[in-house]
Amino acid sequence: MTSEELNANVLAFFEEIIKYYGSKTEITSGLYTNMEDFDSHNITWNLSEFNLIRAAYRKKGERFMMEGGSMYVEISAKNILSFEKKGRNKFEFIEQYSPSVYRMTTIKFHYKY
């Protein structure tokens, strides 16, 4: 996928995210250090659940944000290496923060339609 296609797909996701407002949202994120040898046993995981209230782009800092009642999550726009739709309402972002530090974030919406 070219960087233009990646950018277009990410922007399309955030332009359509409003349809998920009010939906239960599960966000699983994991930090890892070896992109070539992905092993879920060597990843530090975090799971969050909330009802999505709003999403926006924070221009200063170049971050996409999603907010729930007492939860706030950001994805670095400039660090996105990969974005894939993994199911009907499930999406995966991979960000690179240094030559050897990556974050995988999976977002699953429990959408009623």
Backbone as CSV, one residue per row, in Angstrom:
resi,resn,N_x,N_y,N_z,CA_x,CA_y,CA_z,C_x,C_y,C_z
1,MET,0.839,-1.169,0.000,0.000,0.000,0.000,0.894,1.246,0.000
2,THR,0.595,2.189,-0.867,1.380,3.421,-0.922,0.996,4.332,0.243
3,SER,1.830,5.310,0.522,1.527,6.236,1.614,0.267,7.050,1.308
4,GLU,0.000,7.335,0.035,-1.216,8.052,-0.333,-2.455,7.203,-0.047
5,GLU,-2.380,5.901,-0.375,-3.496,4.997,-0.090,-3.705,4.849,1.415
6,LEU,-2.609,4.714,2.146,-2.689,4.607,3.607,-3.365,5.856,4.173
7,ASN,-2.908,7.025,3.768,-3.497,8.277,4.254,-4.983,8.367,3.915
8,ALA,-5.344,8.002,2.694,-6.751,8.050,2.270,-7.606,7.098,3.097
9,ASN,-7.107,5.889,3.376,-7.857,4.909,4.162,-8.038,5.366,5.610
10,VAL,-6.990,5.926,6.200,-7.075,6.413,7.584,-8.051,7.586,7.659
11,LEU,-7.955,8.517,6.722,-8.876,9.658,6.713,-10.322,9.215,6.520
12,ALA,-10.556,8.243,5.652,-11.911,7.723,5.435,-12.459,7.110,6.719
13,PHE,-11.618,6.373,7.448,-12.031,5.784,8.726,-12.500,6.878,9.683
14,PHE,-11.697,7.928,9.849,-12.050,8.975,10.804,-13.184,9.866,10.308
15,GLU,-13.368,9.981,9.005,-14.500,10.745,8.478,-15.825,10.019,8.726
16,GLU,-15.777,8.685,8.806,-16.988,7.887,9.008,-17.184,7.430,10.449
17,ILE,-16.277,7.786,11.352,-16.333,7.276,12.723,-17.568,7.761,13.479
18,ILE,-18.170,8.848,13.032,-19.347,9.390,13.708,-20.468,8.355,13.810
19,LYS,-20.536,7.439,12.857,-21.597,6.420,12.900,-21.436,5.494,14.097
20,TYR,-20.236,5.455,14.697,-19.998,4.606,15.861,-20.207,5.337,17.182
21,TYR,-20.539,6.626,17.153,-20.771,7.369,18.394,-21.867,6.663,19.194
22,GLY,-21.625,6.490,20.477,-22.562,5.797,21.354,-22.324,4.303,21.428
23,SER,-21.493,3.759,20.556,-21.222,2.320,20.533,-20.183,1.938,21.586
24,LYS,-20.363,0.761,22.163,-19.313,0.211,23.007,-18.085,0.017,22.127
25,THR,-16.940,0.461,22.622,-15.705,0.439,21.852,-14.627,-0.268,22.661
26,GLU,-14.009,-1.269,22.074,-12.889,-1.977,22.710,-11.613,-1.566,21.998
27,ILE,-10.640,-1.137,22.770,-9.346,-0.789,22.200,-8.287,-1.638,22.881
28,THR,-7.611,-2.446,22.072,-6.503,-3.266,22.547,-5.239,-2.693,21.944
29,SER,-4.267,-2.381,22.779,-3.012,-1.882,22.240,-1.862,-2.672,22.838
30,GLY,-0.833,-2.838,22.045,0.329,-3.590,22.485,1.610,-2.947,21.992
31,LEU,2.613,-2.930,22.861,3.940,-2.431,22.502,4.852,-3.609,22.219
32,TYR,5.640,-3.490,21.155,6.588,-4.551,20.836,7.800,-3.975,20.133
33,THR,8.856,-4.794,20.005,10.133,-4.274,19.518,10.658,-4.954,18.263
34,ASN,9.975,-5.977,17.756,10.495,-6.655,16.575,9.384,-6.828,15.551
35,MET,9.376,-5.979,14.553,8.332,-6.000,13.521,8.369,-7.287,12.693
36,GLU,9.553,-7.820,12.445,9.678,-9.013,11.608,9.271,-10.298,12.329
37,ASP,9.423,-10.321,13.651,9.116,-11.523,14.424,8.004,-11.214,15.420
38,PHE,6.812,-10.986,14.883,5.670,-10.659,15.723,5.256,-11.892,16.525
39,ASP,5.353,-11.799,17.834,4.961,-12.879,18.733,4.129,-12.266,19.851
40,SER,2.846,-12.604,19.908,1.948,-11.986,20.881,2.379,-12.210,22.328
41,HIS,3.210,-13.232,22.572,3.694,-13.494,23.933,4.755,-12.484,24.364
42,ASN,5.354,-11.777,23.424,6.401,-10.811,23.743,5.914,-9.367,23.644
43,ILE,4.602,-9.178,23.684,4.009,-7.849,23.585,3.410,-7.467,24.932
44,THR,3.546,-6.195,25.293,2.906,-5.659,26.486,1.538,-5.138,26.066
45,TRP,0.465,-5.739,26.615,-0.901,-5.458,26.162,-1.661,-4.555,27.125
46,ASN,-2.638,-3.833,26.565,-3.562,-3.010,27.331,-4.929,-3.115,26.668
47,LEU,-5.984,-3.266,27.468,-7.355,-3.334,26.946,-8.186,-2.265,27.634
48,SER,-8.926,-1.493,26.831,-9.820,-0.466,27.350,-11.181,-0.629,26.697
49,GLU,-12.232,-0.327,27.445,-13.588,-0.358,26.912,-14.312,0.907,27.344
50,PHE,-15.052,1.490,26.411,-15.839,2.681,26.715,-16.864,2.874,25.610
51,ASN,-17.841,3.721,25.866,-18.781,4.122,24.825,-18.203,5.357,24.153
52,LEU,-18.062,5.290,22.841,-17.445,6.373,22.085,-18.343,7.612,22.104
53,ILE,-17.793,8.712,22.596,-18.519,9.984,22.645,-18.165,10.850,21.451
54,ARG,-16.865,10.937,21.162,-16.428,11.778,20.050,-15.047,11.353,19.580
55,ALA,-14.726,11.786,18.383,-13.401,11.564,17.806,-13.026,12.831,17.057
56,ALA,-11.733,13.112,16.994,-11.279,14.324,16.324,-9.812,14.179,15.957
57,TYR,-9.337,15.164,15.242,-7.919,15.239,14.898,-7.341,16.426,15.649
58,ARG,-6.276,16.192,16.398,-5.583,17.255,17.123,-4.420,17.696,16.252
59,LYS,-4.588,18.848,15.605,-3.590,19.321,14.635,-2.230,19.523,15.292
60,LYS,-2.205,20.186,16.452,-0.944,20.378,17.160,-0.569,19.030,17.770
61,GLY,0.476,18.434,17.278,0.871,17.102,17.714,0.501,16.009,16.728
62,GLU,-0.356,16.328,15.762,-0.755,15.386,14.714,-1.272,14.066,15.278
63,ARG,-2.338,14.147,16.060,-2.908,12.966,16.704,-4.390,12.821,16.362
64,PHE,-4.809,11.568,16.117,-6.219,11.234,16.049,-6.627,10.854,17.460
65,MET,-7.748,11.363,17.931,-8.175,11.040,19.287,-9.579,10.473,19.282
66,MET,-9.827,9.600,20.273,-11.145,9.031,20.509,-11.416,9.155,21.996
67,GLU,-12.651,9.531,22.335,-12.956,9.823,23.724,-14.225,9.110,24.164
68,GLY,-14.161,8.574,25.382,-15.309,7.989,26.044,-15.557,8.743,27.336
69,GLY,-16.470,8.239,28.179,-16.825,8.910,29.417,-15.641,9.250,30.295
70,SER,-14.782,8.304,30.525,-13.601,8.547,31.367,-12.353,7.961,30.709
71,MET,-12.345,7.983,29.388,-11.248,7.373,28.643,-10.903,8.242,27.447
72,TYR,-9.620,8.317,27.158,-9.137,9.135,26.054,-7.988,8.369,25.414
73,VAL,-8.034,8.175,24.083,-7.009,7.411,23.376,-6.554,8.224,22.169
74,GLU,-5.256,8.210,21.912,-4.726,8.899,20.749,-3.873,7.961,19.908
75,ILE,-3.876,8.231,18.590,-3.022,7.528,17.636,-2.237,8.598,16.886
76,SER,-0.939,8.411,16.804,-0.077,9.392,16.140,-0.218,9.278,14.623
77,ALA,-0.748,10.313,14.000,-0.960,10.294,12.551,0.351,10.123,11.791
78,LYS,1.392,10.798,12.227,2.652,10.746,11.489,3.417,9.444,11.697
79,ASN,3.035,8.644,12.691,3.740,7.395,12.976,3.032,6.153,12.451
80,ILE,1.900,6.311,11.767,1.151,5.149,11.274,1.900,4.491,10.123
81,LEU,2.219,3.211,10.305,2.852,2.405,9.250,1.821,1.595,8.477
82,SER,0.769,1.186,9.203,-0.191,0.261,8.612,-1.569,0.536,9.195
83,PHE,-2.592,0.376,8.359,-3.982,0.462,8.786,-4.753,-0.572,7.988
84,GLU,-5.482,-1.450,8.700,-6.249,-2.499,8.026,-7.604,-2.675,8.676
85,LYS,-8.584,-2.981,7.858,-9.886,-3.394,8.371,-9.785,-4.891,8.609
86,LYS,-10.003,-5.318,9.855,-9.815,-6.725,10.232,-11.124,-7.491,10.376
87,GLY,-12.226,-6.830,10.178,-13.535,-7.453,10.295,-14.584,-6.398,10.034
88,ARG,-15.842,-6.761,10.257,-16.938,-5.847,9.932,-16.795,-4.500,10.632
89,ASN,-16.494,-4.484,11.900,-16.346,-3.251,12.667,-15.066,-3.273,13.490
90,LYS,-14.019,-3.853,12.922,-12.749,-4.011,13.622,-11.624,-3.479,12.736
91,PHE,-10.750,-2.673,13.345,-9.697,-1.986,12.604,-8.380,-2.088,13.362
92,GLU,-7.272,-2.118,12.627,-5.952,-2.244,13.249,-4.993,-1.184,12.709
93,PHE,-4.363,-0.475,13.635,-3.323,0.497,13.321,-1.999,-0.035,13.847
94,ILE,-0.923,0.172,13.103,0.427,-0.079,13.610,1.197,1.219,13.466
95,GLU,1.752,1.663,14.587,2.553,2.885,14.614,3.997,2.513,14.936
96,GLN,4.923,3.303,14.436,6.345,3.115,14.746,6.832,4.372,15.465
97,TYR,7.343,4.177,16.692,7.785,5.301,17.512,9.292,5.487,17.535
98,SER,10.030,4.465,17.190,11.487,4.541,17.071,11.897,3.399,16.152
99,PRO,13.175,3.279,15.824,13.572,2.171,14.947,13.188,0.790,15.482
100,SER,12.961,0.685,16.793,12.656,-0.640,17.338,11.435,-0.668,18.263
101,VAL,10.611,0.368,18.265,9.421,0.379,19.122,8.179,0.608,18.266
102,TYR,7.231,-0.337,18.377,5.996,-0.317,17.609,4.812,-0.425,18.560
103,ARG,3.677,0.137,18.142,2.439,-0.036,18.887,1.359,-0.499,17.920
104,MET,0.723,-1.603,18.274,-0.415,-2.115,17.521,-1.670,-1.750,18.306
105,THR,-2.620,-1.109,17.638,-3.880,-0.740,18.271,-5.019,-1.329,17.461
106,THR,-5.836,-2.133,18.115,-7.008,-2.717,17.477,-8.244,-2.065,18.085
107,ILE,-9.123,-1.584,17.223,-10.353,-0.928,17.654,-11.519,-1.766,17.164
108,LYS,-12.371,-2.170,18.108,-13.551,-2.959,17.750,-14.780,-2.234,18.270
109,PHE,-15.692,-1.931,17.346,-16.938,-1.269,17.701,-18.042,-2.317,17.779
110,HIS,-18.827,-2.278,18.843,-20.016,-3.119,18.948,-21.169,-2.294,18.402
111,TYR,-21.257,-2.305,17.090,-22.157,-1.440,16.333,-23.453,-2.191,16.063
112,LYS,-24.571,-1.531,16.251,-25.866,-2.205,16.163,-26.379,-2.429,14.752
113,TYR,-25.770,-1.816,13.731,-26.266,-1.971,12.361,-25.346,-2.808,11.518
